Amino acid sequence: MLKDIKPLMPADKYDTARAQELVSLGYPTIAEALPSLMEWIQDLNWPVARVLRPFLAKIGVPLAPHVLTVLKTDDETWKWSVLCGVVAHSRELAESIRSELERLAEAPTPSEVNEELNDVARQIVEDLHR
């Protein structure tokens, strides 16, 4: 683990060089940065998000608590980004948060329905059966 990860964090949504540097350090070296890295995938259109998404998905189960933290927010767009950009690409991660995915699919809030999170979660759960 690194002593201070802050200097390595992206400066803005275009700072793909720093994002790539963090990815190159790998997990678990950057474990303490996971909550901050989750913030950089709030919008999948951000260049930094394109660098971080596949890396975060490969982390798998250790990312689950951070994904669940996002899924407990009221930021439906962020939830969508995390589900589509990360969870959908990690069978192990999806399996580890299956109960929350099932809740989203079966008993979503009205705002989660508006963002179609129920459909995304349902598709991820269905993919687990394949």
C-alpha positions in Angstrom: 0.0 0.0 0.0 1.1 3.5 -0.7 1.6 6.0 2.1 -0.1 8.9 0.3 -2.2 8.2 -2.8 -3.6 11.8 -3.1 -0.7 13.1 -5.4 -1.5 10.3 -7.8 -5.2 11.0 -8.1 -6.5 12.5 -11.4 -6.6 16.3 -11.3 -9.7 16.5 -13.5 -11.8 14.3 -15.7 -9.3 14.6 -18.5 -6.3 13.5 -16.5 -6.0 10.1 -18.1 -2.2 10.0 -17.5 -2.6 9.9 -13.7 -5.5 7.5 -14.0 -3.3 5.2 -16.1 -0.5 5.5 -13.6 -2.9 4.4 -10.8 -4.0 1.4 -12.9 -0.4 0.4 -13.5 0.2 0.3 -9.8 -2.6 -2.3 -9.5 -4.7 -3.7 -6.8 -4.1 -4.0 -3.8 -1.5 -1.3 -4.0 -4.1 1.4 -4.6 -6.8 -0.2 -2.3 -7.0 3.0 -0.1 -7.9 5.0 -3.2 -10.9 2.9 -4.2 -13.5 5.3 -2.7 -12.0 8.2 -4.6 -11.7 6.2 -7.8 -15.4 5.4 -7.7 -16.1 9.1 -7.8 -14.2 9.3 -11.2 -16.8 6.9 -12.8 -19.8 9.1 -12.0 -20.0 9.8 -15.7 -18.9 7.1 -18.1 -18.3 9.7 -20.8 -15.4 11.2 -18.8 -12.0 10.2 -20.3 -10.8 9.2 -16.8 -13.7 6.9 -16.4 -12.8 5.1 -19.6 -9.4 4.3 -18.1 -10.7 3.3 -14.7 -13.8 1.2 -15.6 -12.0 -2.0 -16.8 -9.5 -1.8 -14.0 -12.2 -1.5 -11.3 -14.2 -4.4 -12.8 -11.1 -6.6 -12.6 -10.8 -6.0 -8.9 -14.0 -7.9 -8.4 -15.2 -8.8 -4.9 -13.0 -6.4 -3.0 -14.8 -3.5 -4.7 -18.2 -4.6 -3.5 -18.4 -2.4 -0.4 -17.6 0.6 -2.5 -20.2 -0.3 -5.1 -22.8 -0.8 -2.3 -21.9 2.7 -0.9 -22.7 4.2 -4.3 -25.9 2.2 -4.6 -27.1 3.6 -1.3 -26.8 7.2 -2.6 -29.5 9.2 -4.3 -27.3 9.8 -7.3 -29.1 7.5 -9.8 -26.8 8.5 -12.7 -23.8 7.4 -10.7 -25.5 4.2 -9.8 -26.2 3.6 -13.5 -22.6 4.3 -14.4 -21.3 1.9 -11.7 -23.8 -0.9 -12.7 -23.2 -0.6 -16.5 -19.5 0.3 -16.4 -18.2 -1.9 -13.7 -20.6 -4.5 -12.2 -21.9 -5.7 -15.5 -18.3 -6.6 -16.4 -17.4 -8.6 -13.3 -19.4 -11.7 -12.7 -17.7 -12.2 -9.3 -18.6 -8.6 -8.2 -22.2 -9.0 -9.4 -22.5 -12.2 -7.5 -21.2 -10.6 -4.4 -23.8 -7.9 -4.5 -26.6 -10.1 -5.8 -29.1 -9.2 -3.0 -28.8 -5.5 -3.8 -29.1 -6.2 -7.6 -32.3 -8.2 -6.9 -33.7 -5.4 -4.7 -33.0 -2.9 -7.6 -34.7 -5.3 -10.1 -37.7 -6.2 -7.9 -38.3 -3.2 -5.6 -36.7 -0.1 -7.1 -37.5 3.4 -5.9 -39.4 5.6 -8.3 -36.2 7.5 -9.1 -34.4 4.2 -9.8 -37.2 3.3 -12.2 -36.8 6.7 -14.0 -33.1 5.9 -14.5 -34.0 2.4 -15.6 -31.8 0.9 -12.9 -34.3 -1.9 -12.4 -33.8 -3.0 -16.0 -30.0 -2.8 -15.7 -30.0 -4.8 -12.5 -32.4 -7.4 -13.9 -30.2 -7.9 -16.9 -27.1 -8.3 -14.7 -28.9 -10.9 -12.5 -30.1 -12.7 -15.6 -26.6 -12.8 -16.9 -25.5 -14.6 -13.7 -27.7 -17.5 -14.6 -26.0 -18.0 -18.0 
